[in-house]
């Protein structure tokens, strides 16, 4: 793919945020082998990759609400994907990134998935399927649960149905609509949030990639199918081993991974469509492009055959790559950063005022300072604020419940405290796979006490107190 650069007359920068759904950080590397390779050639090779990028809550709805507000769920009020407790119905849309940017003269556009519950939860007068939330100049959102085929989009208040033909594949449709929005731009700066359903369940690749990953095996980290979970909380201890090669769990996880990578290959095509249109419209040199995901994904680590929500690394760690004006090409940073920092970064780069107190801080210093400067932050807070029942896919009727928790992570340790009073403490330097919780290790008792104190001080943080 060839990208040609040209200047844009407008001085205010544009923003294109490309967000996948349930993409763990490691699968970004797999996208380098996609048929087109657009994500690597047009974003990664041109910008900064954050190796330690996390979401403050590893579930779709709360994570997306955190991106829109720059706040933790304990501040913005959307705790879970479910209607209760504290789901979409409790989320205020009067103060969001879209509202702030639109008030500052930006054309704002959402194309794709919004927040779980949109289109089905009644929050005010009118048909919930046709409602356009405040702040959006252009609204093209999935109604209800998004899918790859047989779905409905709300196009600025009118419903558009799609079927099961190849041309209805939602990733391709969303990318084409994003390109059309870019092509229609005038002199006003714009903010475009492109939110693909891929690679979310039901993990459906388009027909062109249906057989492309047929022999690929899911990655096997040291924590995969963990043999000894006696150090783990009860919900993990109650999970069975995944069995041996050829059993249902192995086959299911491999097939899921192959389908996810096929779905991500289509995302890579979509990135090419979007980036080519930015170049053809002469907008690329004045546009920040941000590629990320709303949460990560588990594939057998610690016996979890699938999931997010949990505080383990594959669940909370996500890809984050930013390219654009002033960003050096092809650099990496290892600082602890999060999705609320992405919000603060957009506000900073756009030079607009936020209508809420932001819990993150701008990432801009990280692409203009030395790798050996002071750390961006010392601790990062994570939270999941409601118990989460889960079905076990390989055993009919079997289920388990993930307890609510708060956690903090530094470059050295991660502490999690569940509402069951169970705790985990991991040495992230010597045990990055989280195989042995050291919470009962007397040699680390001072570390545990210090981290517990820090966690308590951050649990209900607001604004700058969330950045330590």
N, C-alpha and C positions, 0 to 999 in steps of 0.2 A: 504494500500500500504506500502511496506517495502523498505526503501532505505538503501543501504549499502555503507559506505564510504571507500575510499581508496586513496592513494596518487598519484600525477601525477609528472612525472619527470621534466617537463618543469617548470622553475621558473616564467616566465611571466604568469599572470592569463588569463584565457579565459573569454569571455563574451557572455551570451545568453540574448538578449533583446526580451521579448515576449510582443507584442503590439496588443491590440484589437482596434476596430474601433467604436467610439460612445458609449463607456462604461462610465457611470457616476460612481463616487466614491462609492455611496451607494450600487450599485449592486454587488460590490465585496463581501459584507457581504452575499448576496443571494447565491453566489457561494459556500459558506460553506455547503449548503444543497444539492449540486450537488451529483449525484449518486456515484462518486468516491471521490470527495473532495480533489483532487490532489493539487490544488492551495494553499489551506490552510495547508495541511499536509506537503507539500514539500518546500514551499516558505515562507508563512506567519509565520508558526510555527518555522521556522529556521532563520528568519531574522528580518529586521526592516520595520515597516509600517509607512508611512508618512501620517498623518491624514489631513494635509493641503497642499496637492500637487495640483498644477495647471498647465495648459498649457498657454503659453503667448498669443496664438491666438487660439480660440476654433473652428477651422475648419481643416479638414483632411490635405489638401495639405500644407498650411502654417505651421501647427504644425509639420508635418513630416520633412519639410525643416528646421525648427528650431532645431529639434533633430539632423539632419545630420550636421548642421553647428555650433550649439551652439549659434545661434544668433536670435535676433528678426527679424520679417519680414521687418521692415524698414531698416535693414542692409543686410539681404540676398536677398531681392528683390522679393520673391514669396509671393504675398499679398492675393490671393484668389484661390479657386479651378478652377475658370473660366480661359479661355485662356487670356482674357483681363478684367480688366487691371492687368498687372503684375502677370500672372499665370506661369505655368510650363515652358513655352517658355523662360521666363526671368530668370529662375533659373540656375545659373552656377554650374555644377557638378565637376568642376576641383579641388575644395577644400572642401572636406567633411570628416566626421569621417572615412568612409571606406578608402578613399585615404590615410589619415594620418596613420591609423593602418596598411594598406597593405605595405606602405613604410617602416614601422618599423618591418616588418617580420611576420605580422599576416596573416593567411588565413581568408578572409572575405566572408561572405555569406548573401545574402538576399533571403528569401523564403516567398512569399506571396505578399501583396500589397505594392507598392512603393509610388509614388506621383501621384495624380490625373492629368490626361493628358498624362501620360506615355503610349506609344504605339499608340497614336493618334496624338500627336503634333509633327510636323517635326521640329527638331532642328539642323539637319545637314544632310550629305549624308547618303544614305541607307534607308532601310525600317524601319520606327520607331518602328514597332512591334518586330524587331529582334535586335535592338540596346542594347548593354550592357554598361551601364554608367561606367566611370572610377572608379577604386578602388575596384572592386569586383572580387574575385577569383572564386566565385560560384554564379551564377545568375539564380534564378528561380522565375520569377515575373509574376503576372497577367498582361495581355495585355488589355488595355482599362479599362472599368468599371468592377471591379471584381464582382463575384456573387458566390452563393453557388453551383449552377449546371450550366452546359452549358457555360463554360468559357475556355479561352486559356491561357497557361503559356508559357513564353519565357524561355526555358531551355538552358542557355548559348549560345543563338543565334538561337536555333532551336525551332519551335513552337510545342506545345503539347496540343491537344484538349481533353476536358473532356465533358461528356454528362450528362444524368439525372439519372443514376443508383445510388443506395445507395453508391457504392464504389467511386463515383465521388464527394461526398460531400466535398467541398473545405477545410473545417477546418480539416477534417481527412487526406486529401491528403497533406496539408501543414505540419501537425504534423509528418506524416510518412517521408516526404522528409527531415524535420529537423533532425529527428532521424538518417536517413541514412547519412546525412552530419556529424553528431557527430561520428557515428560509423566508418567513413572513416578517422578520424584524425590520423596524425602521431605525430611527436614530436613538430611541430610548434604550437604556441598558435593560437587561433581562436576567431573571432568575428562573432556571428550569430544573425541576426535580423529576427525574426519570426513574420510576420505581418498578423494576421488573418483578414478576412473581417467581422467576427462576432463582435458585434451583429447589424451591420449596416442594414439599409433598403436594401432588402425587408424582413428582420427579419425572415429568414427561418431556423427553427430548423431541424436537421436530423430526419428521420422517427422514430428512437428509442426514441426521446424526444418530438415527435409531440403532445402527449397528456399528458405529464408529469406535465404541469403547467395549466391545464384546468380550475381550479377554483381560481387561484391566481389573486388578485386584485392589480393594480398598487398602489404604495405608495401614500398616500395623506398627503403631507406636509402642514403646515399652509398657505403657499402661493398658494396652489392648487386652481384653478378656482377663483382667487382673486376677491372678490366682489367689492371693491373700488379701482380703478386704477387711480383716479384723480391726484395722485402724480407722475404718470409715464409719460414717453415721449409719443408723439403722436402715434407712431406705436403700443404701447401697449393699449392706450386708445381706439384705433379704433377696437380692437379685441372684438368679442362678448363673452358673458359668455358661458361656455361649456354646459350649460343646467343642467338637473337633471339626476339622476340614470336611466339607461335604454335608454337614448338618444344616438344618433350616436357617439357623442364625447366620452362619458363615455365608450361605448362598444369598440370603436376604440382604445382608450388608453389602456384599459385592455388587449385587444387581442394583441396589439403591445408588451406590457410588457411581456406577457406570451411567445410570440415567441422569444423575446430577451433573456429571461432566458433560454429557451430551446437551443438557439444558444450558450449561454455562458456555458451551461452544456457540450456541445461538445468541447468548448475551454478547459474546465477543464479536459476532457479526453485527449486532446492534450497535456496539461501541464504534465499529467502523463506519456504519451509516451516519451516526451522529457526528463523529469527528470529520468525516468527509464533507458534511454539510456546513459545519463551522468553517472549514477551510474554503469551500466554494463561495461562501457568503462574505469572506474577508473578515471574519470575526475571531479567528483562532488566537491571534496575538494579543487580544484584549479580553480573553475569556479564561477564567479559572475552571478547570475540570477536576472534579473530585469523584473518585471511585471508591465505594465502600459497601458494607452490608449492614443489615439491621441487627444481626446476631450471628454467632458461629453455629457449629453443629457437632454433635457427638456421633461417632461411628464405632462403637464397641469398646471405647476406653472405659475402664472401671466397670466393665460388664454392661454398660448402657448401650443397647443396640442402636438406639437413635435418641435424639433429644437435643434441646438447648436448655434454657432456664437454669441449669445447674451452674455452680461457681467454678467449675473446672476449666482449664485453659482452652480446649477446643470450643467450648460453648461461649466464652466471653471475648475471645480474641477474634478480630475481624480484619480483613484487608483495608488499608487506607493508603491511597496514592493521590497526590495533588500535583497538577501541572498548571502552568500559567505564567503571567508576567512576573519577571523578577526571580522565578524559581530556578535554581541551577538544574541542569539535566542529569538524570540518572544518579541521584544520591540517595542514601539511606540514613535514617536516624533510629536509634534504639530507645529514645525517651518514652516514658509512660504517657500515653495520650488517650483521649476518649472521644466519643461522639458529641458530648457537650462542648468540647473544645472546637469541634468543626463549626458549630453554630457561632461561637464567639469569633472564630476566624473570619467567617463570612461577614459578620457585623463590622469587624475591624477593617477588612479590605474594602467594603462598600462605603465605609465612613458614615454609617447611619446610626440612629439611636435605637436601642432595644427598649421595649415597653415593659420588660421584666428584669429582675436581678438575675444575671447569668451565673451559673454554677461552674462554668469552665473558663478557659482563657485562650487567647489567640495563639495559634501555632506559628504565626509569621516569624517570630524570632528564630525558630528552628531552621529556617532555610537561609539565614543570613549570619549565623553565629558559628563559632568553632564547635566541633564535636566534643571538645574537651572543656567546655564551659560548665557552669553550675547546672545541676539537673533541672529539667523543666518542672518537675514536681517530685516530691519524696514519696507520697502515698496517693493511691487512687482508690476511691470508694466504689463498691458494687452493692447492689441491693435487689432482692426480690421480695415483695411485700405481702404475698398471700400464698398459702399452701396450694400446691399444684398437683391434682390427681393425674396419673398417667396410665395408659393401657400398655401392656407388654405385648408386642406384635406377634411373637412366636408362640404364645400360649393363650388360647381362647379363654377370656374371662379373667386372666391374671392382671393385676394392677398394682401400683405402688404410688405413694404420695411424696413429692419433694417438698420438704418444709420450707417456709419462708426463712430468709437469712439476710444478714449484712456481712460484708467482707471488705478487707483492705488488702492491697497488694503494693509492695515496694519492689525494687529491683532484687532484693534479697529474700524476702519472705512473703507468704500470703496467709492471712488469718481469716477464717470463716466462722461466724457464730450463728447457729440455727435457732429458731424459736422453740426448739425442743431442748435447748440448753446444751446440745452437742457442739463441739468445736473441732476444727481442723487447723493445723499449722504446718505449712510446707516450706522447706528450704528450696527456694526457686533457683539457687545457684547450683546446688549439688543434686537436687531431685526435681528437675523441671517437669517430669512426667507425673509428679504428684503420687508417687507409689507408697510413700511412708509418711503418715501424719506424725509430726513430732510434738504434738500437744502434751503428751505425757512424759516427754524427755526432760528430766530434771536439769540437765545441763543447759537447756534452752528456756528454763523457767523465767529468767529475766527478760528474754525476748518476748515470750508470751505475755508477760505482765505489761510490758511497754506497748505492745501492739493492741492489747485489749483496751488500754487507756486511750490510745489514739483512735481506735474504732469507736469508742463511746463518744469521743469529742467530735467525730465527724458524722455520726449516724443521722443526725437531723440538721446537717450543715445547710447554710444558705450563702450563696455568693462566694466571696473570697475565702470563707472558712471551709469551703469544699476543696480548696487547693492548698495542700500542705507539702 
